[in-house]
Each structure stands twice: as structure tokens, then as C-alpha cells.
Amino acid sequence: MKKGLLEKIILAGMGAASITQERVEKMVDELVKEGEMSDKDAAVMAKRAVDNIEKSRKEMAKTTERIVKDVIEKINVPSKKDVQALEKKIDELSKKLEASKKTETKK
């Protein structure tokens, strides 16, 4: 078996290589053409590799999201909710100020 291709498939299965489904299928097809594995085994291997890649991508996305949230919290960046609350208060104060100006002008 070609060591390079097998190594890439194993790495993809462990989530250590970020390769596309198309590349996995190409590598497995090459192994079938060379007589290194059967069509059935190739299909199973390709599915496992693609499933593992997708699982790794999802885990990486979750980890990245958690890290970003942690960093934002540590540097004390206001959340969207915080900004919206401040905007609401500013609007309320602006309305009160305008009402106050109108009252003073009438005096």
C-alpha cells in the first residue's frame, strides 16, 4: 500500500489533516486502481474518513467559538446585548432632554 496515501487517510481520520471529501475519494480510488483494496473496503474507508473530517471540523468550530468568547470576556468587550441596552438608555435620555428643552423654551 502506498505509504503516503495511507498516512493522509489516517491523519484525516484522526482529524489531523484537513482534506476534502473529493481528495479522500481520489486517494481511495487510486488504491482501488492499484489493487491495494476492494471497492467495498474503499467505500467504507472513504465514508469513515469523511465522517471523521466533518466531526473534526465541528469540534474545531466549537473550540474556536469558545476561545473567542473567552478572549472577548477577558478583554471586557461589551456584548451586543450590552450595547443595545446602552442605545435604549441614550434614546430615553435624548427624548427627556428634548422634552426638557421644549418646556424651558415655553417659559
NORZI-V438941 format. One line per field, one symbol per residue. ss: DSSP state (A for helix, B for strand, O for the rest). phi: phi as a letter, one per 20 degrees, with the letter a starting at -180 (. if undefined). A space follows every 50 residues. Layout:
# NORZI-V438941
ss: ???
phi: ???
This chain:
# NORZI-V438941
ss: OOAAAAAAAAAAAOOOOOOOAAAAAAAAAAAAAOOOOOAAAAAAAAAAAA AAAAAAAAAAAAAAAAAAAAAAAAOOOOOAAAAAAAAAAAAAAAAAAAAA AAAAAAO
phi: .ffffffffffffemececegfffffffgfffgemfbegfffffffffff ffffffffffffffffffgfffffemeffgffffffffffgfffffffff fffffff
